[in-house]
Amino acid sequence: MVSTRKTIGMLAAAAVAGGGVASLAAQAAPAPPAHRYWVYVGAESADLIQRVRFGPEGTTVEKTIPVGELAAEMEGPHGLAISRDGKYLHLTTGHGFPDGKYWRYLLGPDTLVGAPTLLGNFPASIDVSPDGLYAIAANFNLHGDMVPSSQSVVYTPTNTEVARIVTCTMPHGSRISPDGRFQYSGCMMDDQLVEIDTRTFTVSRRFSVAKGKEGPLDPGDRGRHAMMAAGGHDAHAGHQGGGSAPAKPEVDPADVGYVGGRHQMEPQSCSPTWAQPSADGAKVYVACNKSDEILEVDVARWAVSRRFATGRGPYNLAVTPDGRLLLASLKQGAGFEIFDLAAGTSVARLRSSTTVSHGVAVSPDSRYAFVSSEGVGAAPGKVDVYDLQARAKVGTVDVGQQAGGIAFWKMEPAR
């Protein structure tokens, strides 16, 4: 892959992607990086993982790793998460035979550790617990019937799925709290935020993010739908609620589809695609992709505490480790937005290098954000690098088609 290098002083060009919010730091060129930074990104339509390096020399693809087992099948690397010790990359593929899998790679040599593990239907977003022992992947069920799907829990030392928790229709955006006690995800077709207790692997709380109806829900409410068996009884009786056993359900509704009964669903008003805990875990930020808004949910009060208007289509979110900034990719808006959490305002809305902005990763020093964009057709994907102090794009590089999941690996002083 050909390396590209962007001039560090391109500030005026990193301007507004609609909405009238300009970068507030377009007065001076950003300082060059004093460290080198590495991220991994997945190319879903190329079956590749790529290691990208950013530093004083520019932005370059350092290594390309093929993914998959089937030469005739596009398996689609989608979700990426790296353990806190930087040792392992945890990956989902959305496709395959019969469906997607969980994969674990030893970073550095980038070798596969053990056989990949079958999960639910179209595994997508993934996160790993602080101790690295468990990964939780949202089974997005992209191509299946509009029925509730699940979250798969993988015990990482043996690559074993140990629980499958039915949550809602099209779950997406798996993120674990900083203390590791809870996992959060959004329900794109049910307008819900779902909290899972990682000690019991059960749904502990639900929250409606439907516009005008925000508030707590019963933990057993799997969304605005009715899955009824032929006799008129609830097809999920005995499998609902936060007190269910932490094991795979007898039937994952996504494995059954409409055959299991009728499904009724109101039009969604938020369509949450991501649920991101704050740096201290006191808040959860929910990306409403449909209504161009991010909701801040207070975890203790389980109530909306603030709202942030965004550019078109907030998709993935991240928070800087210092807790100061909230970062959002704008999928439909082909952009990237930065929010000052203390002020509660948007401070920059910047244009991505190509269309369909996707993932966001942030460096441990809270200095740089790395944003993947998919592109369309045969066009390459892109990884853009943003200086969060100067609020400007400072690097970009071509990667494989449909660049999606992205995860930060490490930083080292530049010598």
N, C-alpha and C positions, 0 to 999 in steps of 0.2 A: 504494500500500500504506500502510495507516495506521500511523503511528509509535506505539510504546508506550514508556513509561518506567517502570522499576522503582525503588523506593526503595532507596538504596544501603545502608541499614541492615538489610536483611532477612537476618539471620544465623540465627536460630533456625529459620526456615522452610526454610533450605537444609540440612536434616538428613539423617539416614541413609536411604539407599535400600536397606535390608536389610543383613544381614551384621554388624550391631553395631558398625560403625566410624563414629564421629562426627567431625565437624569439630573440630580442636583449637584453632581460632582464633575461637571464638564468644564471646570476652570483650569485644571492642570493635568498634565500627563501623569499616569500612574507610575510608581517606581517599579523597576524590574524585579522579578522574584529573587529572593535570597535563598530559596530552597528549590529542590526538585520534587514534583508531586506525581503520583501514579494513580490511575483509575483503571478499572476494567469495565468494558461495555459490551453488551450483546447485540448482534446483528441478526434480527429475527428472520429476515428473508434471505440470509446468506449462510445460516448455520455456522456462525463464527462467534468466538469471544475474542476481543482485542484489548491489549494492554496499551494504554496511552500515557505518555510522559509529557509533563509540562515543566518548563524551567527557563533559565536564562537563554538557552539555545532555541527556544520556541516550543512548538507543540508537535508531537510526532507519534505515529503508531510504532511501538517498540516491538510488539510481538502479536502474531495472529494464531489462534488455536481453533482448529475445526471441532465442531460439536456434533454428536449424533451417532446413530448406529445403522441407519437405513439410507442407502445411497439413493433410493427412488422416492424418499419421503422428506419433505421440508419439515424438520422437527421444531424449529423456532425457539431459540433461547430467548427467554422473556424476562424473568425476574432474577436479579443478582443481589446477593448480600455477602458481606465479608465479616468473618468473626473478629471480635475486638482485638484478639492477639495477632491479627493479620496473617494467620496461618492458612486458613481455608476460605475458598470461595464456594458459596452455596448457590445453586442455580436451578431454575425450572425451565423445562421446555414445554411449550403448549400443545404440540402435536406429537405424532408418532403412531405406533401401532400397539394397542388400540388407542392410546392417548398419551399425554405428556408424562414426564418423569421428573424426579429429583436427582441432582448430580452434585458430587462434592469433588473439588479440585484442591490439590496441594499447591499453594501459590509459590511463585519463584520458578520451579521447574514446570508448573502448570500441568501436572499429571493427574489423571483421574484416580480417585481413591475408592475402590470398591465398585461394585456394579450399580448402575442407576436403579432407582426405585419407582415403580408405578404409583401414581397418586390418583386424584379424582379427575374430573373432566376439565381439560385446559388449565393446568396449574399456571398461575400468573405471578402476582406479587409475592415476595417472600422476605422474611426477616429471620434473624437468628437471636437466641437469648444471649444475655451478657456473658454467661458462662460457656457459651458455645455448644451446649449439649442438645438443644432443641431448635429446630427450624419449623416455622409455621408458614404454610403456603396457601394462598387463596385459590380455590378451584373455580375459576371464573366462568367456566361453562359457556364459552363464547359461541359455539356453534350448535349448542343443544336447545331443547325446548325451554321456554320461559318458566322454569320451575326452580324451587330453592336448591342451592348447591351448598358447598361445604368448605371448611378449612382443614387441611391435612397437617398433622403434627408428626414430625420425623425426629427420631432419636438419632442424632448425627454420628455417634461413634460406630454404629453398625448400619447406618443408612436404612433404618427400619421405620415404617409408618406405624405409630403406636396409637393414634386416635384420629378419627375423622368427625368433625363437629359440624352438623348441619346448621347454617346460619340464615341464609336469605338468597334472593335471586341476584345473580351476578355479583358475588362478593369481590372486592378489589381493594388494594392498598394496604397490605399487611404490615403493621408496624408495632413493635414491642416497646413498652415503657422503659425508661432508663434503668429502673430498678428490677426489671424483668418480671414483674408480677402480673402484668396485664398485656394482652394483645388487642389492638384496635384495627377495625376495617370498616369500609363503607359498603353499602348495598346499592349498587347503581340503579336497580329497577324497583327497589322498595323504599328508597329515601330513608335509610336507617344508618346510624352509627352503632356498631356492635362491639361490646367489650367481652373478651374471653379471659377467665381466670386461669393463669398458666400453672397453678398448683393442682387444679382439678380437671383442667381441659374441658370446661363447660362454659356456656354463655352465662355471664354474671349480670350484665345490664344491657339494655337497649335504649336508644334515643332516636326520636323522630327528627329528621332534618327537613321534612316537608315544609315548604314555605307557608308561614302562618300557623303551623301545627307543631312547632318545635317543642320538644319536651320528652320526659321519660316514657318508656313503653314497658309492657310486661316482658320479662326475659323470654317467655315462650312464644312471643309474637314474631313469626317468621315473615311478616310482610303482608301487604294488602292483597292477599290471594286466598283461594280456597282450593285445597287439594282433597277431593272427596272420592272415596271408593264407590264402587257400583251400588253398594247398599246404602249410601248416604252417610257413612261414618267417616270421621277424619282419618285419612290414610296414615297420619303420623301419630296417632294416639299412642301414648306410652313413650314417646321419644322427644317430647317438648320440655322446655323449661330449663332453669339453671341447675336443677338437681339431678339431671340424668347422669348415668354412669359414664365415666371418661373412657369410652371405647367406641369403636366404629358402630354406627347405627346399623340395624338389620338391613335397611334399604336407604341408600343415598338417593334422594328424589331425582338428582341429575342423572343417575344411572337408569331411571325408569322413564322419565319424561312424561308426556301427555298420556301415555298408557296407564299411568297411575291414577288418573282422574282429571277432573276439570281444574283449570287454573284461571283465576280472575285477578286482574291487576289494573289499578288506576294509573293514569299518566303521571310520571314523576315530575317534580318541580325543581329538585336540587340535583339529582343524579350524582351522588358522591363517589368520587374516584380515588380518594386518598384520605387517610386519617393519620395525622402526624402528632405524636406527643411533643410537648414543649421540652426544653432542655432539662427542666426540673421535674417534669411529669405532672405538673399541676393543671395543665391545660391540654386539650386535644384540638388540633386544627383540622377542619373538614373542608375539602375542596368540593364546592358545588359546581360541577362542570357545566350544568345546564343553565344555571341562573347567574353565572359570573360573579361568584361570591365565595368567600371563605368564612366559615363560622368558627368562632372560638368557644369551645365548650369547657366550662369549669368542671374539673373531675370531681371535686368534693361536693359541690352543689348540684352537679348533673343538670346544668342549665346553660343556655347561651349567655356568654358574658360580653362578647363583642362581635361585630361583623366587619368584614373588609371587602369593599367593592374591588373587583379585579378587571383585568383585560379579558378578552374573549377566551373562555374555556380553560379555567385552571384545572390542571390534571394531576401532576405529582407535586408533593411538597417536601420541604426540608427546613430544619431550624439550625442555625449556627450553634456550635457547641458553647459559645459564650452567652447564648440566650437572647442576643440582641436583635437578630434578624430572622424573619420568616421569608422563605424563598418558594416561588411557584413557577412551574412551567405552564405556558399558555398553549394548549394543544391546538385549538382551532385558530388562535391568534398568532401562531408562529412566533412566540416571544417568551420572555423571562421577566418576572416581576419580583421586586425586592420591597419588603415591608419593614419599617422600624417598629418593633413591638412596644417599646416604651411610649412612643408618640401615637401609635395606632394608625399610622398613615403609610401610604405607598410612597417610596422615595425614588424609585426608578422603574421604568418599563422599557425593556430593551428588545431589539429585534434579533431573532435567531438567524443563523446563516442559511437555513433552509426551512421547509415547511414541516408541520406536524411535530412540534416540540413535545418531548416525552419525559425523560428522567432527570432527576437532580441529585447530585452528590456534592458534599461540602468538605473542605479540608479541616483537619483538627485545629488549626490555628485561626479558624473563622475568616480567613483571608480570601479564599477563592471558591467559586462554585463552578461545577462542571455539569453542563446540560447537554443531553443527547437529543437529537432531532432525527426523525425517521426519513424524511424526504418521501418522494412518491415514485412509483414505477422503477425504472432502472437507475435512477439517480442515486448517488451514494448518500448514506447517512452522514451526520456531522456530530462532532463533539465540540462545543463552544466552551471557552474558559472565560469567566467573568471575575474581575477584581472587585471585591465587595466593599473596599474602602473608596476606590475611585468611582465605583459603579459604572464600569465600562467593560466592554468585551476586549480581552487582551490576547486571545488565541483561538484558533479553530483548526480542525483537521478532518479530512475525509475518512470515514470508516465504512463498514459494510452496509448494505441496504437495510432499511427499517431498523435503525439503531434505537434501542429501547432501554432496557434495564441498565443501570450504571451504578457502580459502587466504588467508594474510595478505598485505596489499599494502604499507601504509606507516603511519608514525606521525609526527605533527608536534606541536610545543608548542602548548598551548591559549593563545589570546590574548584 
